[in-house]
Amino acid sequence: MGRRSLKRNLNELIKLMKEDKNNVNNSIKDYLESGQKILNDLPLLIDNRDKILDPQISLDTQILALWLFLNSDLNQTNTECLAQISTGEGKLTIVAALAAIKNMSLLDEPTEEILKIDFTNQNADLPSFPHPFLSGNYGDGKIPKSLIELRMMNLSGNIRNKSKWFEKMQDQIIRNKWKQEALEQSSLSEKQIDYVLAELEYYNSIRDQSMEMSVVDGVWQSDELIPQDIKQSLISCVQSLENIPENEQDWHPGTNKQVLDLVHPSLFCFVNQTTRVINERNHLINLDDALKYIGLGQTIDINANTSLSNSQNKQQKLQKSYSQSNTYQWIPTEFNVSKDGRVKIESYINNLHPIQHKQLYQVIENICQHFIPLFSKVLTDLIDNQNKPNRIIVDPYKWYENESSSSSSNEDHEDDNDDDNHHHHRTIIQPDVGEFHMPSLTNSNIDLRGRKLQIIVKLANIILTPTNPAYPGGVWHIEGMENEHIIATGIYYYFNSNITQSNLQFRTAICEPNYEQDDRYGVDTIYGLQDELPLNQLLGEVITQENRCLVFPNLYQHRVAPFQLKDPTQPGQRKILVFFLVDPTIRILSTAHIPPQQSHWYCDIIRSIPVFNELPSLVVDKIMSYIDFPMTMDQAKQHREELMNERKYFISQNNELLFERPFSLCEH
């Protein structure tokens, strides 16, 4: 019997069951018209359920037997049972049994639709934020800083890495000591060092209780943000994710069993034309009802757009940039931030069971609440720093000493090598800082209170052992792809044990500097730039010590620096909680639109039903294996592998086109 014919007969069977109980047996006989053996075996199975695993019994017989005694055990008529198909346990019981027949899923027959969800920007008062999903056109990137300015930033960072630097700076004796050490240990001039010391007043003025600018401009940190009782609650709640059988541990692919994923957005991500969506304009899945939506919804094609009137425009729409995925998307959670700053999670966190880990949800709410001011400060800086001038303004037409007016006019006709030598033998006048002036108060002041935010949550541990003692570090990258629109990342380093100092490094893409024709010597001396070298600059690195909360803009690339065990004879680890903030001016598909996809969550619901609870687990597993939804762990891991491959290509392209695009010294 073909799949289409089977589906039609099943639907007719359900219809008859609703209308007339007396027709049920005849319908079953019609459905199994050539299976007399099945009918002969049914009484045996109904009377003795243990025999349901007998290999001589066909699958159709086993499932039909299950269906019959499920009705009986529920002590309801067929009509009453089937009336529950649209709601509650009846749906999960009856439909699960029926769905197993010939791999037919009746949970909610998926039909592909055009996206109807309302993604209206609820934060229209906010400005547009800069993003790193660029193609590397001329002029993309920050204006490059001179080598002297980078050295000044390094000195400032070293001072602000000192404990209680903001108190020590008030002691003139200590300030004089810092100045003397800088004169002896760096190539900076006294004027440049005085500028750095004066600038400390600015960094101190923008401190907000424990929150302060880190050693990297635009990156904010706090070491006292999360109260100790909340930290201990997090450590306690996470243990239920850590203490699982070894064969269920999810080691992140390609990390040599060093990175243990507890909650990761790449697993059970949105898969275009596969993941089901509640595709209604104003219908949202709330946290309390999330599990009831398993199996509901329709598949959609995120690349389709019926509002485009002609095929040419439609083709242009489908030709998305390298920074967008046509297939995958991390799924954020809806966070509601009240006007007084309180945070409420309104939809489930992908890969974190909303009932089994209910207490952890509350802890994450509390921690996120403390992060909101840090996110607000980073977004404020994103806007204010767009037009903020560098400390040292460089004029390429003023960085050489004036030449003698007696220069021969035929110099204009010398070849390129002579011209290069000509530049090389001229004396560079290094651009210098002026007097430090306290910047004016910020005009933007982004406040995320009283807003609905979309945040992607991640929990992960890095685990080192005496046989696997060194973490090699990460790769330069930004977070997510343009589909996720991640604007900033917050990390809580809540537990470090027996590891050496670990740093998070930052770099930014820069644009081509202004310079005289073919002035290799000047560009190299002022900026350290040479022909074909990548157009980026290191901004510094932040120590990621225990208790530190860090928020940084996704405009920068970052990478984890290598670290290892302190005591090589003992294990060590680092644990983090991560918040990826979706650009608040843009809304994307979230867990308020996508029912949980985890098949093991669905199995848990099935097993909790009394009837299924009485069955051998192998029988329940067999039933579940014949249901084509939700997504199995093996399927989710396969999609994760493909997603990771796609993002490796994106990172490579993002480097090639933007962060590592080569500086091409124009010879005009």
Buried (B, 14 or more C-beta within 10 A) or exposed (E): EEEEEBBEBBEEBBEBBEEEBEBBEEBBEEBBEEBEBBBEBBEBBBEEBEBBEEEEBEEBBBBBBBBBBBBEBBEBEBEEBBBBBEEEBBBBBBBBBBBBBBEBBBBBEBEEBEBBBEEEEBBEEBEEBBBBBBEBEEEBBBBBBBBBBBBBBBBBBBBBEEEEBBEBBEEEEBBEEBBEBBEEEBEBBEEBBBBBBBBBEEBBEBEEEEBBBBBBBBBBBBBEBBEEEBBEBBBEBBEBBBEEEEEEBBEBEEBEEBBBBBBBBBBBBBBBBBBBBBBEEEBBBBBEEBBBBBBBBBBBEBBBEEEBEEEEEBEEEEEBEBBBBEBBBBBBBBBBBEEEBEBBBBBBBBBBBBBEBEEBBBBBBBBBBBBBBBBBBBBBBBBBBEEEEBBBEBEBEEBBEEEEEEEEEEEEEEEEEEBBEBBBEBEBEBBBBEEBEEEEEEEBEBBBBEBBBBBBBBBBBBBBBEEEBBBEEBEBBBBBBBBBBBBBBBBBBBBBBBBBEBBBBBBBBBBBBEBEEBBBBBBBBBBEBEBEBBBBBEBBBBBBEBBBBBBBBBBBBBBBBEBBBBEEEEBBBBBBBBBBBBBBBBBBBBBBBBBBBBBBBBBBBBBEBEBBEEBEEEBBEBBBEBBEBBBBBEBBBEBBEBBBEBBEEBBEBBBBBBBBBEBEBEEE
